Amino acid sequence: MSKTKVVLLGILLAAASSAFAATQSAGSSGISSYEIQAFVADFTKFNIGDTVPEMYRTEEYNIKQWQLRNLPAPDGDTHWTYMGGCYVLITNTDGKIVKAYDGDIFYHR
């Protein structure tokens, strides 16, 4: 193999490995890129710490299959609900918003 081909092969391998490393580091941020601090549902803006309407605290809105939606496990005394296209982690007792993720997290792979 000529010296030119070896150099070109080396450049090609270096470019491929750096592209692979870039996709790995982008994926390592994982679901944190979907985390949001505010969202709108029912014509109302909600922020972390706000209390959700009673409707979202019912069993009908309780997301039990959170793994299928790529959501982290809810902490004790919290559960996931769905509001305005977003997944929202709320406390069981008073419905306070603990965390929220953009609904696109469902497609995260």
Secondary structure in CASP SS format (residue, H / E / C, confidence):
PFRMAT SS
TARGET T0000
AUTHOR 0000-0000-0000
METHOD secondary structure of the structure
MODEL  1
M C 1.00
S C 1.00
K H 1.00
T H 1.00
K H 1.00
V H 1.00
V H 1.00
L H 1.00
L H 1.00
G H 1.00
I H 1.00
L H 1.00
L H 1.00
A H 1.00
A H 1.00
A H 1.00
S H 1.00
S H 1.00
A H 1.00
F H 1.00
A H 1.00
A H 1.00
T H 1.00
Q H 1.00
S H 1.00
A H 1.00
G H 1.00
S H 1.00
S C 1.00
G H 1.00
I H 1.00
S H 1.00
S H 1.00
Y H 1.00
E E 1.00
I E 1.00
Q C 1.00
A E 1.00
F E 1.00
V E 1.00
A E 1.00
D C 1.00
F C 1.00
T E 1.00
K E 1.00
F E 1.00
N E 1.00
I C 1.00
G C 1.00
D C 1.00
T E 1.00
V C 1.00
P C 1.00
E H 1.00
M H 1.00
Y H 1.00
R H 1.00
T C 1.00
E H 1.00
E H 1.00
Y H 1.00
N C 1.00
I E 1.00
K C 1.00
Q C 1.00
W H 1.00
Q H 1.00
L H 1.00
R H 1.00
N C 1.00
L C 1.00
P C 1.00
A C 1.00
P C 1.00
D C 1.00
G C 1.00
D C 1.00
T E 1.00
H E 1.00
W E 1.00
T E 1.00
Y E 1.00
M E 1.00
G C 1.00
G C 1.00
C E 1.00
Y E 1.00
V E 1.00
L E 1.00
I E 1.00
T E 1.00
N C 1.00
T C 1.00
D C 1.00
G C 1.00
K E 1.00
I E 1.00
V E 1.00
K E 1.00
A E 1.00
Y E 1.00
D E 1.00
G H 1.00
D H 1.00
I H 1.00
F H 1.00
Y H 1.00
H C 1.00
R C 1.00
END
